[in-house]
Amino acid sequence: MNGASREALAAARERLDALTDSTSVDAGSLADELAAVTALLDREVSLRRVLTDPAQAGEAKAELAQRLLGAQVSGPAADLVAGMVRSRWSQSRDLVDALEELANTADLTAAQQAGKLDDVEDELFRFGRIVSGSTELRAALTDRKATASAKGGLLRSLLGGRAQSATERLVTRLVTAPRGRSLESGLESLSKLAADRRDRMVATVTSAVPLSDPQKQRLGAALAKLYGRTMHLNLDVDPEVLGGIRVQVGDEVINGSLADRIEDASRRLAG
């Protein structure tokens, strides 16, 4: 997003944070309601265009949203959507993208409030690895001829009772309503969104053998100092790394042995 849409999304994020800080608002329920509105506006193109029409007064659009949604969702959800349509959006589809992000963020907030955010981050990463390693599973989850119900049933068999409820909801929404995204890019976006809940960056660390807890701590601390942000480590094991590690942060890839990288990080920090 850019321009007006970026500003509108930033304002919506602040309103969502204010809502979920309240003990009277259930973040998980709010996520479900926002996801339902996302599906509605994704499907009803004409309605989406009316609600983002710059020629219409913001208050009139907010009143329309309240009338349409007031009996369908809770007051906090309707108020949040009404506030969003008061804002100006560069493209009508940006509103739907923003609503989808807020629904996912609300689910991640619920996990954070329950002390399960780290588990959700790790489960999203592991699920992505499982999908990338199984062409049959990926084909089943991305089959355009398969119904949403069938895909949801497959995911329940894979994740039900084995993953956090927030993880299952996030992955199910992505798979059953990809909205033009690949499964891989969608999972990556969810992982980044989860990391942002704690203002963290994600480092994907591939090592020849599992890292010990002290090694994880040292690597995490060194990367946090290098990048100036708390770092969440997604850990993977690949014997072909040949005794070293591969660290990817965003588009940057760092190769080298663990000891060498930590020593180099210390030298760089020392100036």
QUIJOFEN-V869378 format. One record per backbone hydrogen bond with DSSP energy under -1.0 kcal/mol. CO is the residue of the C=O (numbers start at 0). NH is the residue of the N-H. Records with the same first field share a line. If there is no record, write none. Layout:
CO = NH ; NH
This chain:
1 = 4
2 = 6
3 = 7
4 = 8
5 = 9
6 = 10
7 = 11
8 = 12
9 = 13
10 = 14
11 = 15
12 = 16
13 = 17
14 = 18
15 = 19
16 = 20
18 = 21
21 = 24
25 = 29
26 = 30
27 = 31
28 = 32
29 = 33
30 = 34
31 = 35
32 = 36
33 = 37
34 = 38
35 = 39
36 = 40
37 = 41
38 = 42
39 = 43
42 = 44
43 = 47
44 = 48
45 = 49
46 = 50
49 = 52
52 = 55
56 = 60
57 = 61
58 = 62
59 = 63
60 = 64
61 = 65
62 = 66
63 = 67
64 = 68
65 = 69
68 = 71 ; 72
73 = 77
74 = 78
75 = 79
76 = 80
77 = 81
78 = 82
79 = 83
80 = 84
81 = 85
92 = 96
93 = 97
94 = 98
95 = 99
96 = 100
97 = 101
98 = 102
99 = 103
100 = 104
101 = 105
102 = 106
103 = 107
104 = 108
105 = 109
106 = 110
107 = 111
108 = 112
109 = 113
110 = 115
111 = 114
115 = 119
116 = 120
117 = 121
118 = 122
119 = 123
120 = 124
121 = 125
122 = 126
123 = 127
124 = 128
125 = 129
126 = 130
127 = 131
128 = 132
130 = 133
133 = 137
134 = 138
135 = 139
136 = 140
137 = 141
146 = 150
147 = 151
148 = 152
149 = 153
150 = 154
151 = 155
152 = 156
153 = 157
154 = 158
155 = 159
158 = 161 ; 162
163 = 167
164 = 168
165 = 169
166 = 170
167 = 171
168 = 172
169 = 173
170 = 174
171 = 175
172 = 176
177 = 180
181 = 185
182 = 186
183 = 187
184 = 188
185 = 189
186 = 190
187 = 191
188 = 192
189 = 193
190 = 194
191 = 195
194 = 197 ; 199
195 = 198
200 = 231
202 = 233
203 = 247
204 = 235
205 = 245
206 = 237
211 = 215
212 = 216
213 = 217
214 = 218
215 = 219
216 = 220
217 = 221
218 = 222
219 = 223
220 = 224
221 = 225
222 = 226
223 = 227
229 = 200
231 = 202
233 = 204
235 = 206
237 = 240
238 = 241
243 = 207
244 = 255
245 = 205
246 = 253
247 = 203
248 = 251
251 = 248
253 = 246
255 = 244
256 = 260
257 = 261
258 = 262
259 = 263
260 = 264
261 = 265
262 = 266
263 = 267
264 = 268
265 = 269
